[in-house]
Amino acid sequence: MPAPGSARRTRRGRWRRPTRLAEVTLRTSPLDAEHRALDAKMVPFGGWEMPLSYPDGTLAEHRACREAAVVFDVSHLGTVRVEGPEAFDRLQATLTNDLTKVAPGRAQYTHLLDEADGSVADDIIVWWVGEQTFDVMPNASNTDRVVAALGGADVTHTRAVLAVQGPQARAKLATLGPEAAEVGRFRVAEATVAGVSCVVAGTGYTGEDGVELAVPVDRAAVVWEALLGIGIAPAGLGARDTLRLEAGLPLYGNELGPGVTPLQAGLGWVVAWDKPSGFRGRDALLAERERGVARRLRGLTTEGRRPPRAGQRVLVDGEPVGEVTSGNFSPTLGHGIALAFLPPDVADGAVVAIEGRGEPLPATVVKPPFVTR
């Protein structure tokens, strides 16, 4: 079940409000007024009310990101500041990846695991901002969990985060902040954008090039308006979801979460098994590695515009063997795509069926990503 205050998707792929919205206090972005002035469609997501789309619609926003440049408000993501002489050791002993592979001024993707079963309690980007300063970026609904595991301070309320993404993102951004546009992939630096000092990271969630800007909350509207003023289009959660699906990127709550380990999700590369410090959940994950995973995350492609949907069963020879975790129509490819957990012996190229309304939908097993730059 989605967390209270999270947007839900129906089988038809429409977002709807929680059934007990009156009991949920939703947080709003520092840019809430700007979104409403643009007539954005607002929806609950991860305890926040955020823009799903703007009047041009999700398909147009998706294509703008693939062809030019867009900006997403992702201020609903958390920021946990962990700093001091013990900060490095604390992160290194808790999270799966190995911080010794990077250095100050770099970013790293990593996981926080459940101690009992090795499943993914959250997937995280760590921005190594200064020698003893780390900004840990959890998913929207998991900030308290990450603070409990790592300590540190929740500083989400002090900043907005803007993701500028697309093949023209850097060229356009350079007109407002040349140094910001030069921050490389998985690099982190301080830079000025539209006269505002920001922390800039070469990260994103679309499969396209770009950066994310952490902007002081009282200056967020200035940077937002400046980005729109140079022709970067606003885009909402709907396009962010179809873009990340085309890129084969997992979504917490769908492809990651309780009961799903990094090995099942095909993310074993994020696990540093031999760190002297170990990491939380290592014993449980090691046991799974030794016995072998019972399922693996795979890609599925379908013909035509009828999209697969999360929750639909995947059939082999008429028997259910797995379930779609994310599915949609791919605006770039012009047909349906999906992610699903399937038995390990189902090979790439195998033809399966997706159960839904009417006749089962034929699908071919493929290795993600579906779209690459």
C-alpha positions as CSV (number, residue, x, y, z in Angstrom):
1,M,0.0,0.0,0.0
2,P,1.3,3.5,-0.7
3,A,2.3,5.6,2.3
4,P,-0.4,8.0,3.6
5,G,-0.4,11.1,1.4
6,S,1.2,9.4,-1.6
7,A,-0.4,9.6,-5.0
8,R,-2.0,6.4,-6.2
9,R,-2.4,5.2,-9.7
10,T,-5.5,3.3,-10.9
11,R,-5.3,0.4,-13.4
12,R,-5.9,3.0,-16.1
13,G,-2.8,4.9,-15.0
14,R,-4.6,7.9,-13.6
15,W,-3.4,9.5,-10.4
16,R,-5.9,10.0,-7.6
17,R,-5.9,11.4,-4.1
18,P,-5.7,9.2,-1.0
19,T,-9.0,8.0,0.2
20,R,-8.6,9.7,3.6
21,L,-7.0,12.9,2.5
22,A,-8.7,14.8,5.3
23,E,-6.5,12.9,7.7
24,V,-3.3,13.7,5.9
25,T,-1.4,17.0,6.2
26,L,0.4,17.5,2.9
27,R,3.6,19.5,2.7
28,T,4.1,21.9,-0.2
29,S,7.1,22.9,-2.2
30,P,8.6,26.4,-1.8
31,L,7.4,26.8,-5.5
32,D,3.8,25.9,-4.8
33,A,2.5,29.3,-5.8
34,E,4.5,29.3,-9.0
35,H,3.1,25.9,-10.0
36,R,-0.5,27.0,-9.4
37,A,0.1,30.2,-11.3
38,L,1.1,28.0,-14.3
39,D,-2.2,26.0,-13.8
40,A,-0.4,22.8,-12.9
41,K,-2.4,19.8,-12.0
42,M,-1.4,19.1,-8.4
43,V,-1.4,15.6,-6.7
44,P,-0.3,14.1,-3.4
45,F,3.0,12.3,-3.6
46,G,5.1,11.0,-0.7
47,G,3.3,13.3,1.8
48,W,3.7,16.3,-0.5
49,E,1.4,18.1,-2.9
50,M,3.4,18.4,-6.2
51,P,2.7,19.1,-9.9
52,L,1.7,16.1,-12.0
53,S,1.7,18.1,-15.2
54,Y,1.2,21.5,-16.7
55,P,-1.4,22.5,-19.4
56,D,0.7,21.2,-22.3
57,G,0.4,17.7,-20.8
58,T,2.7,14.8,-19.8
59,L,3.5,13.7,-23.4
60,A,4.7,17.2,-24.4
61,E,6.8,17.5,-21.2
62,H,8.3,14.1,-21.8
63,R,9.3,14.9,-25.4
64,A,10.7,18.3,-24.3
65,C,13.0,16.5,-22.0
66,R,14.2,14.0,-24.7
67,E,14.6,16.7,-27.3
68,A,15.5,20.0,-25.5
69,A,15.4,20.8,-21.8
70,V,12.9,20.9,-18.9
71,V,13.0,21.7,-15.2
72,F,11.4,19.5,-12.5
73,D,10.6,20.7,-9.0
74,V,11.8,17.8,-6.9
75,S,11.8,19.6,-3.6
76,H,9.8,16.7,-2.1
77,L,13.0,14.7,-2.0
78,G,14.7,14.8,1.4
79,T,18.0,16.3,2.4
80,V,19.7,14.9,5.5
81,R,22.9,16.8,6.4
82,V,25.5,14.5,8.1
83,E,28.6,16.3,9.1
84,G,31.6,16.3,11.5
85,P,34.6,14.1,12.0
86,E,32.5,10.9,12.4
87,A,30.3,11.5,9.4
88,F,32.3,9.5,6.8
89,D,32.6,6.4,9.1
90,R,28.9,6.5,9.9
91,L,27.8,6.5,6.3
92,Q,30.5,4.0,5.3
93,A,29.4,1.5,8.0
94,T,25.6,1.8,7.2
95,L,25.1,2.2,3.5
96,T,26.0,-0.4,0.8
97,N,28.3,1.4,-1.5
98,D,31.9,2.3,-0.8
99,L,32.6,6.0,-0.3
100,T,36.3,5.4,-0.7
101,K,35.6,5.0,-4.4
102,V,34.7,8.7,-4.5
103,A,35.9,11.9,-2.7
104,P,34.7,15.4,-1.7
105,G,33.0,17.0,-4.7
106,R,31.4,13.7,-5.9
107,A,28.0,12.1,-5.7
108,Q,27.3,8.4,-5.2
109,Y,24.2,6.2,-5.6
110,T,23.8,3.8,-2.6
111,H,21.3,1.8,-0.6
112,L,20.1,1.7,3.0
113,L,19.1,-1.9,3.7
114,D,16.8,-3.6,6.2
115,E,18.9,-5.4,8.8
116,A,16.6,-8.4,8.9
117,D,16.2,-9.4,5.3
118,G,18.5,-7.2,3.3
119,S,15.7,-5.5,1.4
120,V,16.0,-1.9,0.3
121,A,14.8,0.5,3.0
122,D,15.7,3.3,0.7
123,D,17.8,4.1,-2.3
124,I,19.8,7.2,-1.9
125,I,22.1,9.7,-3.6
126,V,24.9,11.0,-1.4
127,W,26.3,14.4,-2.3
128,W,29.8,14.7,-0.7
129,V,29.7,18.5,-0.3
130,G,32.7,19.1,1.8
131,E,35.5,17.2,3.6
132,Q,33.3,16.3,6.5
133,T,29.9,17.3,5.1
134,F,27.5,15.0,3.3
135,D,24.0,15.8,2.0
136,V,22.1,12.5,1.9
137,M,19.2,12.6,-0.5
138,P,16.4,10.0,0.5
139,N,13.1,9.4,-1.2
140,A,10.2,11.7,-0.2
141,S,8.6,9.4,2.4
142,N,11.8,8.0,3.9
143,T,13.6,11.0,5.4
144,D,12.8,10.1,9.0
145,R,14.0,6.5,8.4
146,V,17.3,7.8,7.0
147,V,17.8,10.2,10.0
148,A,17.1,7.3,12.4
149,A,19.8,5.2,10.6
150,L,22.5,7.8,10.0
151,G,21.8,10.6,12.4
152,G,22.3,14.1,11.0
153,A,19.8,16.9,10.6
154,D,16.8,17.0,8.3
155,V,17.4,20.2,6.3
156,T,14.8,19.6,3.6
157,H,12.9,22.8,4.7
158,T,15.9,25.0,4.0
159,R,16.1,24.5,0.2
160,A,14.3,23.7,-3.0
161,V,15.7,21.2,-5.5
162,L,15.3,21.8,-9.2
163,A,16.3,19.1,-11.8
164,V,17.3,20.6,-15.1
165,Q,17.3,17.8,-17.6
166,G,17.6,17.2,-21.4
167,P,20.2,17.3,-24.2
168,Q,20.1,21.1,-24.2
169,A,20.0,21.5,-20.4
170,R,23.7,22.5,-20.0
171,A,23.8,24.8,-22.9
172,K,20.7,26.7,-21.7
173,L,21.8,26.7,-18.1
174,A,25.2,28.2,-19.1
175,T,23.4,31.5,-19.9
176,L,22.5,31.8,-16.2
177,G,25.5,30.1,-14.6
178,P,28.4,28.9,-16.7
179,E,30.1,27.1,-13.7
180,A,26.8,25.3,-12.8
181,A,26.6,24.0,-16.4
182,E,30.1,22.6,-16.2
183,V,29.5,20.4,-13.2
184,G,30.1,16.9,-14.5
185,R,28.2,13.7,-14.1
186,F,28.1,12.6,-10.4
187,R,30.1,15.7,-9.5
188,V,29.1,18.2,-6.8
189,A,30.1,21.9,-6.6
190,E,28.9,25.3,-5.4
191,A,28.0,27.6,-8.2
192,T,25.9,30.7,-9.0
193,V,22.7,30.5,-11.1
194,A,20.8,33.7,-11.9
195,G,22.8,35.4,-9.1
196,V,21.8,32.8,-6.5
197,S,24.4,30.6,-4.8
198,C,23.4,26.9,-5.2
199,V,24.8,23.5,-4.6
200,V,24.9,21.8,-8.0
201,A,25.1,18.0,-8.7
202,G,25.4,16.2,-12.0
203,T,22.6,13.9,-11.2
204,G,19.0,13.2,-12.4
205,Y,16.3,10.6,-12.9
206,T,15.4,10.8,-16.6
207,G,18.2,9.0,-18.5
208,E,19.2,12.4,-20.0
209,D,22.1,14.7,-19.2
210,G,21.6,17.5,-16.7
211,V,22.1,18.7,-13.2
212,E,20.1,19.2,-10.0
213,L,20.2,22.5,-8.1
214,A,19.8,22.8,-4.4
215,V,18.6,26.4,-4.0
216,P,18.0,28.4,-0.8
217,V,14.3,28.3,-0.1
218,D,13.9,32.1,-0.1
219,R,15.5,32.3,-3.6
220,A,13.9,29.3,-5.2
221,A,11.3,31.4,-7.1
222,V,14.1,33.6,-8.6
223,V,15.9,30.6,-10.0
224,W,12.7,28.9,-11.2
225,E,11.5,32.0,-13.1
226,A,15.0,32.5,-14.6
227,L,15.1,29.0,-15.9
228,L,11.6,29.3,-17.5
229,G,12.7,32.7,-18.9
230,I,15.4,31.1,-21.0
231,G,13.1,28.6,-22.6
232,I,13.4,25.6,-20.2
233,A,9.9,24.1,-19.9
234,P,8.4,23.1,-16.6
235,A,7.7,19.4,-16.3
236,G,5.8,17.4,-13.6
237,L,5.8,14.0,-11.9
238,G,4.0,12.3,-14.8
239,A,6.8,13.0,-17.3
240,R,9.4,12.2,-14.7
241,D,7.8,8.7,-14.3
242,T,7.6,7.9,-18.0
243,L,11.2,9.2,-18.5
244,R,12.7,7.1,-15.7
245,L,10.7,4.0,-16.9
246,E,12.1,4.4,-20.4
247,A,15.6,4.6,-18.8
248,G,14.9,1.5,-16.8
249,L,15.4,3.3,-13.5
250,P,13.8,1.7,-10.4
251,L,11.2,3.6,-8.4
252,Y,11.1,3.1,-4.6
253,G,7.7,1.6,-3.8
254,N,7.6,-0.2,-7.1
255,E,10.9,-1.9,-8.0
256,L,12.5,-1.3,-4.6
257,G,11.2,-1.5,-1.1
258,P,10.2,-4.0,1.5
259,G,11.0,-7.6,0.4
260,V,13.1,-6.4,-2.6
261,T,16.8,-6.7,-2.3
262,P,19.5,-5.0,-4.5
263,L,20.3,-8.5,-6.0
264,Q,16.7,-9.1,-7.1
265,A,16.6,-5.6,-8.6
266,G,19.7,-6.1,-10.6
267,L,21.7,-3.5,-8.6
268,G,24.4,-5.7,-7.2
269,W,26.9,-3.2,-8.4
270,V,25.8,-0.8,-5.6
271,V,27.0,-3.3,-3.0
272,A,30.6,-3.2,-1.7
273,W,30.8,-6.7,-0.2
274,D,34.4,-6.3,1.1
275,K,34.3,-3.0,3.0
276,P,36.1,-3.6,6.3
277,S,33.2,-1.7,8.0
278,G,30.5,-3.9,6.4
279,F,27.1,-2.3,6.0
280,R,23.6,-2.7,7.5
281,G,21.9,-5.9,6.2
282,R,25.1,-7.4,4.9
283,D,24.6,-10.9,6.5
284,A,21.0,-11.2,5.1
285,L,22.1,-10.1,1.7
286,L,25.1,-12.4,1.7
287,A,22.9,-15.3,2.5
288,E,20.7,-14.5,-0.5
289,R,23.7,-14.3,-2.7
290,E,24.9,-17.7,-1.6
291,R,21.5,-19.4,-2.2
292,G,20.6,-17.5,-5.3
293,V,17.8,-15.1,-5.9
294,A,14.3,-16.4,-6.6
295,R,13.4,-13.6,-9.0
296,R,15.0,-10.8,-11.0
297,L,13.8,-7.5,-12.3
298,R,13.4,-7.6,-16.1
299,G,12.1,-5.4,-18.9
300,L,9.0,-6.2,-21.0
301,T,8.0,-4.6,-24.4
302,T,4.6,-4.9,-26.0
303,E,3.3,-3.9,-29.4
304,G,0.7,-1.2,-29.9
305,R,-0.5,1.6,-27.7
306,R,-2.1,-0.6,-25.0
307,P,0.2,-0.2,-22.0
308,P,1.0,-2.7,-19.3
309,R,0.1,-1.5,-15.8
310,A,1.6,-2.1,-12.4
311,G,-0.1,-5.0,-10.6
312,Q,-0.9,-7.1,-13.7
313,R,0.3,-10.7,-13.6
314,V,2.9,-12.0,-16.0
315,L,2.1,-15.4,-17.5
316,V,4.3,-18.1,-19.0
317,D,2.4,-20.9,-20.7
318,G,-0.8,-19.6,-19.1
319,E,0.7,-19.8,-15.5
320,P,1.4,-16.7,-13.4
321,V,5.2,-16.3,-12.7
322,G,5.5,-12.7,-11.8
323,E,4.0,-9.2,-11.6
324,V,4.4,-5.9,-13.4
325,T,5.9,-3.3,-11.1
326,S,5.8,-0.4,-13.5
327,G,4.2,-0.1,-16.9
328,N,3.2,2.6,-19.3
329,F,3.1,3.7,-22.9
330,S,6.5,4.9,-24.1
331,P,6.2,8.2,-25.9
332,T,9.7,7.8,-27.4
333,L,9.2,4.2,-28.7
334,G,5.5,4.4,-29.5
335,H,4.5,1.2,-27.7
336,G,4.1,-0.3,-24.2
337,I,7.0,-1.0,-21.8
338,A,7.2,-2.4,-18.3
339,L,9.4,-3.7,-15.5
340,A,8.5,-6.9,-13.8
341,F,10.0,-9.4,-11.4
342,L,10.3,-12.8,-13.1
343,P,12.0,-16.2,-12.3
344,P,15.7,-16.1,-13.1
345,D,15.4,-18.8,-15.8
346,V,13.2,-16.7,-18.0
347,A,15.6,-15.6,-20.7
348,D,15.9,-12.4,-22.7
349,G,13.9,-12.7,-25.9
350,A,11.3,-15.0,-24.3
351,V,7.7,-14.3,-25.1
352,V,5.3,-14.0,-22.1
353,A,1.8,-12.6,-21.6
354,I,0.6,-9.8,-19.4
355,E,-2.8,-10.5,-17.8
356,G,-5.3,-7.6,-17.9
357,R,-8.8,-6.8,-19.2
358,G,-9.7,-8.8,-22.2
359,E,-7.1,-11.0,-23.9
360,P,-3.6,-11.3,-22.4
361,L,-1.1,-8.9,-23.9
362,P,1.9,-10.6,-25.5
363,A,5.2,-9.2,-24.3
364,T,8.9,-9.8,-25.0
365,V,11.5,-10.0,-22.2
366,V,14.3,-7.5,-22.7
367,K,17.2,-6.1,-20.7
368,P,16.6,-2.4,-19.7
369,P,17.1,0.4,-20.4
370,F,14.4,0.7,-23.1
371,V,15.8,4.1,-24.3
372,T,19.4,5.4,-24.2
373,R,20.9,8.7,-24.9
